[in-house]
Amino acid sequence: MITPHHSPSWPDLIRPSTSFSHPRKQDVDARHKAGHDGLVGLFSILLALPAAIISFFLSVSPAHADLKLCNHMSYVIEAAIGIDDKAATATRGWFRIDPAACRVVVQGTLTADRILLNARALAVYGSSPIPQNGGDTLCIAPDNFVIAAARQCRAGQTPAPFTQITPTATDDGNLVAYLAEDSDYDDEQARLAAIQRLLVIAGYDAAPIDGVDGPKTQTALAAFLKSRGLASDIVQSPNFFATMIEAVQAPSPNGLTWCNDTPHKVMAAVASDDGKTVTSRGWYHIDPGKCLHPDVTGQPKQIFSFAEAVDADNRTIKLNDKPLNWGGAKQLCTRESKFEINEQSDCGSRGLAVSGFAPVDMSSGGKTLRFAMP
């Protein structure tokens, strides 16, 4: 772990001059067969590019002045890097980085005009909490990728905002960039806040998400681990966040669980009525075959649910001209982007949408709603 002189907040991050390490999986952006034909296709791309872009694809040895991305956020994130050199721009991702962890994303010496960054939180967190407002629009792909010409997207690629970033030099000769929240967590605080956040998503009362340890957080964590059959020492495992996220996405006997049994992505919203205020909250992203627990805190008198299937562009999927959704007659306010709404009257006049929510029977202490094809 790098100990920095300072930790600039997102998106004021880095500017290195180095070549890229490899993600765990790699898909080259070229429509060629694997094997010999694939290599010929890749080298034909490389020969047409400046030297700085070529080193984006090929690691050099020995490595020095490595560029690390360090995650000081309370989310597990995936990062994509862009390199801009003369007339060519290439992108590469995704590099997964746990809270309080660092990952080398660039190795060696590389002279480039600019380095750019796009970062996203895992789908378990719902709509991305990370601002995506960079000044450059470059191409990305859903899974691990290398894109040689990243300013003109092809089939299977989508444009995304990238932010130019500037590194901090460290005492060991490396360069480091920090992804930070307004809370400006240090390593320990970021890790604890990330645990609290996942506990809340799993339906356990670990709020507020502040990175401060205490009996409430420890009680919630112990109850969560026990309910999933996990030993307490798993917390110290280097794979703890992967294990915890997998457990969060599994059905639970406690609280509300959504499970997506369709081949489509599902976006869901939950509402809670405490007897005084009805609060609606969304959107939660649920991949096919996955489950998710919305964050319902306190002891609400009634819980409501709404969900709809969407395509890759987040447009509602229709079957026989009818939206594929799961809801009911309770009309509550929503909006297209991430929301939390406490006032449910006059939705339309306030520029909000209205969705029909269904009540959820929580009398047994837990409920799993399965979204399936009709």
N, C-alpha and C positions, 0 to 999 in steps of 0.2 A: 504494500500500500504506500502511495506517495504522500508525504506530508508537505502540503503546499505553503507558500508564503501568504497566499490569499485565495479565496474561492469565488470568482465572479459568478453572478447569477445568470441563468439562462436568459437570452441566448448569447451572451458575451463570452465566447469560449476560446477558440484556438486558431493558430496559423502555423502549421509545421511545414517541413520540406523533406518528406520521407516516402517510402514505398510500402505497400499494403501487406499485412499478414492475411492468412486465409480464414474465412468463416469455417464453421464445422462442416457445412455442406456448400456446394458451389454449382450454380447453373450458369453457363456461359451464354450470353445473349448473341447467339448465332444459330440460324436454322440449318444445322448440319447434323449428320449422324454421329453417334459416339465412336470413339476409336480413332483410326487414322484420318478419316474424313473430317472429324471434329477438330483434330489438331491442325490440319491444313487450313480449315476455315478460320480458326483462332489466329494463326500466324498471319494469314492474309489481312485480318483486321489490324493486327499489331504493326505490320509493316507500313500501314497507311497513317499511323499515328505518331505524334511527337514522342521523344524519348521519355518525357515525364509521365505520359499516359501509359507507355509500355511497362514501366516499372510499377504502375498501379496493379498490373496483372501478375507480374513475376517478382517474387521475393529476392532480395539480394543477401549475400553473406560475406563477411560478418555484418550483423545489424548494429547500428548505433543511432543515437538520438531518436529512439522509438517514441511514437506518439501514443499516449494512453488516454482513454476516456474513463473518467471516474464518476460514478453515480452517487450523488448526494441527495437523491430524491427518494420519496417514500413509495416508489413504484419500481417494479422490475421493468426495464426498458429494453427496446431493441433499436439500434442505431444504424443508420446508413451514411456512408461518407461519399462525398463528391470531390473530384479533383479537376480543376479548371486550368488548362495549360494551352496558351495561344488560342488556336481555333477549335480545339478539341476538349470535350468534357465527358468524363466517365464517372459512373457511380457503382457502388458496391455495398451490399448488406446481406443479411442482417446480423449485427453483432449483439448478442444478448448480454446484458450487464445487470447483475443483481444490485440492490441497494447496498451501499458501503463497499462496493467492489470496484476494481479497475480492470480494464482489458486493453491490451495492445491491439490497435487497429491499423497501425502503419509502422513499417520497419525500414531501416536503412536511410540512405541519402537520396533525396528527390528534390529537384528544383521545379517548382510549380507556381503559377500565378496566384491561385487561391485554393483553399481547402474549405469545403462546405459540409454541413451536417443536417440530417433530418433524424428525429427521434420520435418513437411512438411507445406508448405503454401497451402491455399485453391486453388482450381482449377481456380478460377477467375483470378489469376495472371499468368496463362500459366504455362510453365515448371518451376519446383520448383526452386526458387532463393536461397534456403538454401542448403549449401554444405552437401552432404551425403557421407562422407568419413570416417566413424568410423571404428575401428579395429575389431569389433565383428559383425558377421552376425547372426541375429535373425529373427524369423518369425513374421509377422504382417498380418492383414486382412484389407480389404477395409473399413469396418464399425467398430463400437465399438466392442471390443473383449477382451477376456482373453485367453491366450494360456499357458497351464501348462508346456509343454515340447517344448520350443521355439527354439531349435537348429535343429529340424527335422520337416520341414514344411509338412503339410497335404494338402489335396484338399481344395482349397479356401484360402490358405495362401501363402504368398510370402516372400522370404528372403529380408532383408533390413539391411543396415549398422547402427549399434548403436555405440555411442561414450561414453566411460566411463567419468563420470562427478563428480565434486567435489563441495560441497556446501560452502556457506559463512554463518557463524553464525551471527545472528542479536541480537540486544539488548533485544528483547522480548523472546529469548530462542528458536526461530525457526531457520530453515535452509532455505536458499534461493539460487536459481540458476537463472542466467540471460541469456536470449537469446538475443544476441546483434549483430549489424552489424558493419562494419568497421567505419561507421559514428559515432558510440558511442553515440547514442541519449540518452537523459534523457527522463523521462516520457512524458513531454509536447511536446518535439521535435518528439518523436516516434509517438505520436497520430496525430500530425499535418502532419508529413510526410506520414503516412498511409492514411489520408484523401486526400492529394495531389495525392498519387499514384492511388487511386480509381477514382478520378476525371479525371486523365489522361486516365485511362482505359475506362472511360465513354465518352471520346472524348472531354474533356474540357481542356483548356490550363492552367494547374496549375504547369507546369514545371518552374524551376527545382524542383525535389523532394529532399528538403533539410531540412524540419522541421522548416523553418523560415516563420513566418506569414507575410502577406503583402496584399496590395490592389488586386494584381493579384489572389492570392489564394482565398480571400474573394469574389471577383467578380465571379470566377468560381464556388465556392460552392453555392453562392446565385442563380446563373443561373441553376445549377444542381437541387437544391431543388425545385425551381419554376417549372422546366420542369417535375418533378415527382410528383408535387402536395403535397410536404412535407413542414410542418411548420418549421421555422427557429429554434425553440426551440428543435427540434428533435436532434440537435447536442449534447445537454446535457443529452440525454436519455442514460441509461445504455445499451440499446439495439441498440444504434446508428449504430454500424458497421454491425450488422445483417440486419438492415433496409436499410443501404446504399448499401450493397452487393446485396440484393434482387433488389433494384432499378437499380443498375448498370447492372444486368442481364436481365432486362426487355427491350423490344424494345423502341427505342428513335426516335423522329422525327428529331434529329440532328445527323450528323456524320454517320459513317458506323456501322451497327449492323449485327452480325451473329446470326442466330437462328438454332439450331440443332433439326430437326424434325424426325431424324432417331432413331432407338433403340441402336445405337452404339456411342461410344465416337468419337468425331471429333477433329482433330488437324488442326489448321488453321494458315495461314501466310498472312501478308499484305505487300504491297509495295507502296511507295509514290514517285512521280516524281515531283521535284520542278523546273524543267526546266534545271537544271545543273547536279543533281545527282539522281539516282534511288536507294532508300534504301529499302531493303527487311528485314522483321523482323518476327520472329516466335519462338517457336510454342505456340499458344494459345489453351488451353484445354477447350472444350465445351461439357458438359455432355448432355445426351439425354433430350430433353424438355427444355433446357436452352438457353439463349441468352447471347451475350457478345459483348462489344464494344472494338475493338483494339485501341491502343494508337497511333493515327495519329495526330501529332502536326503541327503547322504552317498552311500555306495555299498552299498545294500542287496543282499542275496543273492537276495531274492525280493520281488516286488510283487504285491499282490492288489487286486481292484476289485469294488465292488458299487454298483449304481445302481437307482433306481426312479422311475417316472413318478408325478407327484402333480397334484392339481387345485389350484384357486385357494386352497383352505383347507388345503393341504398334506396331504390325505388320499390314500392310495395308490389309484391308478387300477386297476381290475380289468377284465379281459376274460374273459368266460365264467367268472366267479367266481374267476379266478386273478389274483394281483397282476401288474401289468406291470413286471417288473424284470429286471435283467441281473446274474447272479452265478454262484456255484458252490457247491462242497461244503465249503469252508473256513469253519468256524464261528468268527466273531469277534464281540467285544462292540461294540455301538453304543448310542446313545440318541437320543431324539427331537430334542433340541436340539444345538447345536454341541458337538463333543467331540474329545478326544484321549486315548486309553486305551492304557496300556502293559502292563497286566496282563489277560490274556485268559482266565483261569480263573474258574469260578463266576460267570458273568455275571449269571444270574438272581438269585442270592442277594444280589448287590450292587446290585440295582435297575436292572440294565442289560438291554437287549434283545440278541438274537443274530441276526446276519444272515449269509447264506451268500455268501462272497466267492469269486471265481474268480482263479486265478493268471494273471499276465500275462507273456507271453514277451517279455523285453527283450533277447534275445541279439543283435539287430541294432542296438541302441543307441537305438532309438525305436519306439514303438508307438502307433497311433491306434485307439481303441475307438469304434465307431459304434453308437449306440443307435437302433434302428429298430423300427418296428411289425412284429409277427410276420406 
